[in-house]
Amino acid sequence: MNTSYFKQAFSILLLATLFFLGLKSYLPARIFPEDTRPSANVVVDSLMLEALAGKDIEEVISKPTDSSATAVSTVVPIPVDTLSLPLHKNLVPFFEKLQKLALTGEGHIRIGYFGDSMTDGDFIVQDLRAFFQNKFGGNGVGFIPIASESATSRGSVIHSYSNNWKRESYVNVKRPSRPFGIAGQVFFVKGSTPAWVSYKASRQPHISQLYTPTLFYGRSGNTQAYVEIRYDGDTTRVIKPLVADKLLNALPLAEGNVKGVRVNFFKADSIPIYGVNSGNSSGVHIDNFSSRGNSGLPLSLFNPPLMQQFNTALGDYDLIILHFGANVLNYGTLDYSWYEKGMSKVVTQLRQCFPNTAFLIVSTADKSSKVGTEMQTDKAVVPLAKAQQRYALHTGAGFVNLYELMGGKGSMVKWVTASPALANKDYTHFNARGSKKVAQLLYKELLKGYLSFEHPKASEEDIQQLMLTSKDSLLHSDKLIDSMKNQ
């Protein structure tokens, strides 16, 4: 009896296998297509969804309506007759400032790094910050928003806050109650209960203190608000009023450097709160402005007059880095002309917000999808990277092809299967070790451009030799800066 059942089951299995093999050639290559629908825990970029739904990109990205925006000169784009873009040609003002800093030890360099979930938790950015501060000096973790999705996982600062903050983000809100801050968010106290936020420095080099922490907030008719400031390891309590009479207001939270600070907000409803900055002295300072689900298009929602004031208050940005792409892939299209056009418009508008600033575009990284039974480079990666390179050319920005830097076709599979692994098994995001490697690759490209600027007559071979003889120990570290620690 058992033998009969066994033979019957085996026959059914054999017939099913033969049937599948017979139909295999007619089945689509991607047998198990990825579900690109957002889950309850994924933030979706509303502007990108509008564009993908067929709305014209000119309508998706409207012109700034505030007439007080400072006019800027038109950028003359490089003729688009090649996809080869010499990095240093469009970053000369940035390299000039770096050179002055290197020669004199004086000066202040500010970099704003705008990204998506690839830089969540200060990944990539914290290591790039360490490279620059080790070579050119500088202290401080930069600008930190009031609340963050990755606060508990961030190692570069210990960040906590109360649960009665209302947040509006440019990723999913097109018309905020008050203008978005420089991190693309604006916060309000919910209800009558006092809200609080706490920041404590990590033990990482150059960011082991909060350097002259300063609170930034916006305009309001509220004249009753005040904050109570407490310092880590100190019983001192300082009370300061929140005078909200300007478009952007800055309130020093400490006279000098402190290990940690907690700010309690009283009667602060209706006041737009933006965040706290740490570090504004000489050297290099890099802010991480990451937003999950961001395609880059929401940066068009910045209010130019407010951004110009942020720019002045933070010491004038010398370089803005735009690192997007992960959220633009896998939406059923290989035509990224809409994205190229949209991001060209974004950069043009950002030049109103940050006059005299150089821009650097970092392309999408490699991403793998299942094709048949294998993980392979997604077919949308190269078309998107080329679109990003073209909009860099059109807008006079620098460009770094991260896809090529990490190894090109099939590189994400190698990063996932490396020992130890450099990327997660979603075949999209880097882990901590891989993020350090990416920062190393980006830093090398920037240093190469800087050396080409310093030695304009040097050949490619000469530049490579200068890189090899550089005394920058982190540049040549094969251990990916293992000395970096989380607290």
C-alpha positions in Angstrom: 0.0 0.0 0.0 2.8 2.4 1.0 4.8 1.5 -2.1 1.7 2.3 -4.3 1.4 5.8 -2.7 5.1 6.4 -3.1 5.0 5.5 -6.8 2.0 7.7 -7.3 3.6 10.7 -5.6 6.8 10.2 -7.5 4.9 10.1 -10.8 3.1 13.4 -10.0 6.4 15.1 -9.0 8.1 13.9 -12.2 5.2 15.1 -14.4 5.2 18.5 -12.7 9.0 18.9 -13.2 8.7 18.0 -16.9 5.8 20.4 -17.4 7.8 23.2 -15.8 10.9 22.5 -17.9 8.7 22.5 -21.0 7.3 25.9 -20.2 10.5 27.5 -18.9 11.5 29.1 -22.1 8.1 30.9 -22.3 8.3 32.2 -18.7 9.6 35.8 -17.9 13.2 36.0 -16.8 12.3 37.5 -13.5 10.2 34.7 -12.0 9.5 36.3 -8.7 9.2 40.0 -9.4 9.9 42.3 -6.5 6.9 43.9 -4.8 7.6 47.7 -5.2 4.5 48.7 -3.3 5.4 50.7 -0.2 4.8 48.9 3.1 3.4 50.5 6.2 7.0 51.3 7.4 8.3 52.8 4.2 8.1 56.5 3.5 7.2 57.2 -0.1 8.4 60.3 -2.0 5.2 62.0 -3.1 6.7 64.1 -5.8 8.3 61.0 -7.5 5.0 59.2 -7.4 3.3 62.2 -9.1 5.9 62.0 -11.9 5.6 58.2 -12.2 1.8 58.6 -12.5 2.3 60.6 -15.7 2.2 64.2 -14.3 4.5 66.5 -16.2 7.7 67.2 -14.3 7.3 70.9 -14.9 4.1 70.7 -12.8 5.5 68.4 -10.2 8.4 70.8 -9.5 6.9 74.2 -9.4 9.0 77.4 -9.4 9.6 79.0 -6.0 6.8 81.5 -5.4 8.7 83.7 -3.0 9.9 86.8 -5.0 12.6 87.6 -2.4 14.8 84.8 -3.6 18.2 86.1 -4.5 18.9 86.0 -8.2 21.9 84.0 -9.2 23.9 84.0 -12.4 23.1 81.3 -14.9 25.5 78.3 -14.9 27.1 77.7 -18.3 26.8 73.9 -18.8 29.5 71.8 -20.3 28.6 70.8 -23.8 27.0 67.4 -23.7 29.1 65.7 -26.3 30.6 63.1 -24.0 29.7 61.3 -20.8 33.2 61.9 -19.5 33.2 64.5 -16.7 36.4 65.7 -15.2 35.5 66.1 -11.5 37.8 68.9 -10.6 36.6 71.2 -13.4 33.3 72.0 -11.6 34.5 71.9 -8.1 37.2 74.6 -8.4 35.8 77.0 -5.8 35.6 74.1 -3.3 39.1 73.0 -4.0 40.4 76.6 -3.6 38.9 76.8 -0.1 40.5 73.4 0.7 43.9 74.6 -0.5 43.7 77.7 1.6 42.8 75.6 4.6 45.6 73.1 4.0 48.2 75.9 3.6 47.2 78.2 6.4 45.2 76.1 8.8 42.6 78.9 8.6 39.2 78.9 7.1 35.9 77.1 7.3 34.6 74.5 4.9 30.9 73.4 5.0 29.5 70.4 3.1 25.9 69.5 3.0 25.3 65.8 2.1 21.7 65.1 1.0 20.8 61.5 0.6 18.2 58.8 1.2 18.3 55.6 3.3 21.8 54.9 2.0 23.0 57.5 4.4 20.5 56.7 7.2 22.1 56.6 10.6 25.0 58.8 9.4 26.3 55.8 7.3 28.9 56.9 4.7 28.7 60.5 5.9 30.3 59.9 9.3 33.3 58.2 7.7 33.6 60.8 4.9 33.5 63.4 7.7 36.3 61.6 9.6 38.5 61.5 6.4 38.2 65.2 5.9 38.6 66.2 9.5 41.6 64.0 9.9 43.4 65.6 7.0 42.1 69.2 7.0 41.0 69.7 10.7 37.6 70.5 12.1 35.4 69.3 14.9 31.7 68.6 15.2 29.0 66.4 13.9 27.2 69.2 12.1 23.4 69.9 12.0 21.1 67.4 13.7 17.3 67.6 13.4 15.0 67.5 16.3 13.8 63.9 15.5 15.1 61.2 13.2 14.0 57.7 12.1 17.5 56.5 12.7 18.2 58.2 16.0 18.6 55.0 18.0 21.0 53.4 15.4 23.2 56.4 14.9 26.7 56.1 16.4 28.1 59.6 15.7 25.7 61.2 18.3 23.4 59.8 21.0 20.1 61.3 20.1 16.7 60.9 21.9 13.5 63.0 22.2 10.0 63.0 23.6 7.1 61.5 21.6 5.1 64.7 21.4 6.8 66.2 18.4 4.8 66.7 15.2 7.1 66.4 12.1 6.4 67.5 8.6 8.9 66.2 6.0 9.4 67.3 2.4 9.3 63.7 1.4 5.5 63.4 1.9 4.3 66.9 2.6 4.2 69.4 -0.3 2.8 72.4 1.5 4.1 72.5 5.1 2.6 74.7 7.9 5.9 76.6 8.0 8.9 76.4 5.6 11.0 73.2 5.8 14.4 73.6 7.6 17.7 72.7 6.0 17.2 69.0 6.9 14.0 69.0 4.9 11.8 68.9 8.0 10.0 71.2 10.4 8.9 70.2 13.9 6.2 71.5 16.3 5.3 70.7 19.9 2.1 68.7 20.1 -0.3 69.5 22.9 0.4 71.4 26.1 2.9 68.9 27.6 6.5 70.2 27.4 8.5 68.5 24.7 12.2 67.7 25.0 15.2 66.7 22.9 18.6 65.4 24.1 22.0 65.1 22.3 25.1 63.5 23.7 28.5 63.4 21.9 30.0 60.0 20.9 33.6 58.9 21.5 34.5 59.2 17.9 37.5 61.4 17.0 36.7 65.0 16.3 33.1 64.7 17.5 33.7 63.8 21.2 32.0 67.0 22.3 29.1 69.1 21.2 30.9 72.2 20.0 29.0 75.4 20.8 25.6 73.7 20.2 23.1 76.2 18.8 19.3 75.7 18.4 17.6 76.9 15.2 14.0 77.7 14.9 11.6 79.9 12.9 9.2 82.8 13.1 6.0 82.8 15.3 3.8 85.2 17.1 4.2 83.2 20.3 5.9 85.4 22.9 5.5 83.1 25.9 7.8 80.3 24.9 11.0 79.4 26.7 13.5 76.6 27.0 15.2 74.9 30.0 18.7 73.7 29.2 20.5 71.0 31.2 24.0 69.8 30.6 25.3 66.2 30.9 26.9 65.5 34.2 26.0 68.9 35.5 23.1 70.0 37.7 23.1 73.5 36.2 19.8 74.6 34.8 19.6 77.5 32.3 16.4 79.2 31.3 16.3 81.1 28.0 13.3 82.7 26.1 12.5 81.6 22.6 12.4 84.9 20.7 10.8 84.0 17.4 10.7 87.3 15.6 12.8 86.4 12.6 12.5 84.0 9.6 15.4 82.1 11.2 16.4 82.4 14.8 19.5 81.0 16.5 19.8 80.3 20.2 23.2 79.3 21.7 22.7 76.4 24.1 26.1 76.6 25.7 29.0 79.1 25.8 31.5 76.6 24.7 31.8 72.8 24.3 29.8 70.3 26.4 29.5 66.6 26.4 25.7 66.5 26.2 22.7 68.8 26.4 19.0 68.3 27.0 16.5 71.0 26.0 13.0 71.2 27.4 10.5 73.3 25.5 7.7 75.1 27.4 4.7 76.9 25.9 6.4 76.5 22.5 3.4 75.5 20.4 3.2 77.2 17.0 6.9 77.8 16.8 8.6 75.9 14.0 11.7 74.1 15.4 14.5 72.9 13.1 17.4 71.4 15.0 20.7 71.9 16.6 24.1 72.5 15.1 27.4 71.3 16.6 30.6 72.8 15.3 31.2 76.0 13.4 34.9 76.8 13.9 37.8 76.4 11.5 38.2 73.1 9.5 35.7 70.9 7.6 32.2 70.3 8.7 29.8 67.9 7.0 26.0 67.7 7.7 24.1 64.5 7.0 20.6 65.4 5.6 19.2 61.9 5.0 15.6 61.1 4.4 14.2 57.6 3.8 12.3 57.3 0.5 13.8 60.5 -1.0 14.3 60.6 -4.8 15.9 64.1 -4.6 12.9 65.8 -6.1 11.6 67.1 -2.8 14.6 69.4 -2.5 12.7 71.6 -4.9 10.3 72.4 -2.0 12.9 74.5 -0.1 12.1 78.1 0.6 15.0 80.1 -0.9 14.9 83.1 1.5 15.0 80.7 4.5 17.7 78.5 3.0 19.8 81.6 2.3 19.6 82.5 5.9 20.6 79.0 6.9 23.5 79.2 4.5 24.7 82.4 6.2 24.1 81.2 9.7 26.1 78.0 9.2 29.0 79.7 7.5 28.2 79.4 3.8 28.1 76.0 2.1 31.1 75.3 -0.1 29.8 72.0 -1.5 26.4 70.3 -1.7 26.4 66.6 -2.4 23.3 64.9 -3.8 23.4 61.2 -3.4 20.1 59.6 -4.6 18.9 56.7 -6.7 17.9 53.8 -4.6 14.2 54.9 -4.5 14.1 55.7 -8.2 14.9 52.2 -9.4 12.4 49.4 -10.0 9.3 51.3 -11.0 8.9 49.6 -14.3 10.7 52.0 -16.5 14.2 52.3 -18.1 13.5 55.8 -19.4 14.8 58.3 -16.8 14.5 61.4 -19.0 11.8 62.7 -16.5 14.2 62.3 -13.6 17.1 63.9 -15.5 14.8 66.9 -16.3 13.5 67.1 -12.8 16.8 66.9 -11.0 18.3 69.5 -13.4 15.5 71.8 -12.2 16.2 70.9 -8.6 19.9 71.9 -8.9 18.9 75.1 -10.6 16.6 76.0 -7.7 19.2 74.9 -5.1 21.6 77.5 -6.6 19.1 80.1 -5.5 19.2 78.7 -1.9 23.0 78.3 -1.8 24.7 80.9 -4.0 28.4 80.4 -4.8 28.2 76.7 -3.9 29.7 73.8 -5.9 27.5 70.8 -6.5 28.5 67.1 -6.7 26.2 64.4 -7.9 26.8 60.8 -6.6 25.1 58.2 -8.8 23.1 55.2 -7.8 25.1 52.3 -6.4 24.7 48.8 -7.9 21.5 47.0 -7.0 20.8 43.3 -7.6 17.5 41.7 -8.5 16.6 38.1 -9.0 16.7 37.0 -12.6 15.9 33.3 -13.0 17.6 31.8 -10.0 20.5 34.3 -9.8 20.9 37.8 -8.4 22.1 40.1 -11.1 22.6 43.9 -11.6 19.1 45.3 -12.0 18.6 46.4 -15.6 17.6 49.9 -14.5 20.9 50.7 -12.7 22.9 51.8 -15.8 20.2 53.9 -17.4 19.6 55.7 -14.1 23.4 56.3 -13.6 23.7 57.8 -17.1 20.7 60.1 -16.5 22.3 61.3 -13.3 25.6 61.9 -15.2 23.7 63.9 -17.8 22.0 66.1 -15.4 25.3 66.8 -13.7 26.7 67.9 -17.1 23.6 70.1 -17.8 23.9 71.9 -14.4 27.6 72.3 -14.2 28.0 69.9 -11.3 30.7 67.4 -10.5 29.9 63.7 -10.9 31.0 60.5 -9.2 29.8 57.2 -10.7 29.4 55.1 -7.5 28.2 52.1 -9.6 31.5 52.0 -11.4 33.6 52.7 -8.3 32.2 49.7 -6.5 33.0 47.4 -9.4 30.3 47.9 -12.0 28.1 45.0 -13.2 27.6 42.3 -10.6 29.4 44.3 -7.9 26.6 44.3 -5.3 26.5 40.5 -5.3 30.3 40.5 -4.6 29.8 43.0 -1.8 27.0 40.9 -0.2 29.0 37.7 -0.4 32.3 39.1 0.6 33.9 37.8 3.8 33.2 39.8 5.9 30.1 41.1 4.0 30.0 44.7 2.9 26.3 44.9 2.1 23.0 43.6 3.3 21.0 40.7 1.8 18.5 43.1 0.4 21.2 43.6 -2.3 20.6 47.4 -2.1 22.0 48.8 1.2 25.5 48.8 2.5 26.2 47.6 6.1 28.5 49.6 8.4 31.7 48.1 6.9 30.5 48.7 3.4 29.5 52.2 4.2 33.1 52.9 5.3 34.3 51.5 2.1 32.0 53.7 0.1 33.2 56.8 2.0 36.8 55.7 1.3 36.0 55.5 -2.5 34.3 58.9 -2.5 37.1 60.5 -0.6 39.7 59.1 -3.0 37.8 60.6 -5.9 37.5 64.0 -4.2 41.2 63.9 -3.3 42.1 62.9 -6.8 40.2 65.9 -8.1 41.8 68.2 -5.5 45.3 67.0 -6.5 44.5 67.6 -10.2 43.5 71.1 -9.2 46.7 71.6 -7.3 48.8 70.2 -10.1 47.0 71.1 -13.4 49.8 69.9 -15.6 50.2 66.6 -13.9 49.4 63.4 -15.9 47.0 60.7 -14.7 50.0 58.7 -13.7 51.5 61.6 -11.7 48.2 62.0 -9.8 48.1 58.3 -9.0 51.7 58.5 -7.6 50.7 61.5 -5.5 47.8 59.5 -4.1 50.2 56.6 -3.3 52.7 58.9 -1.5 50.0 60.7 0.4 50.5 60.7 4.2 46.8 60.3 4.7 46.9 57.0 6.5 43.1 56.5 6.3 43.2 56.8 2.5 45.3 53.6 2.3 43.6 51.7 5.0 42.6 48.2 3.9 40.8 47.6 7.2 38.2 50.3 6.3 38.9 52.6 9.3 38.2 49.9 11.9 39.4 52.5 14.5 36.0 54.2 14.2 33.8 53.3 17.1 30.3 54.0 18.1 30.5 55.5 21.6 
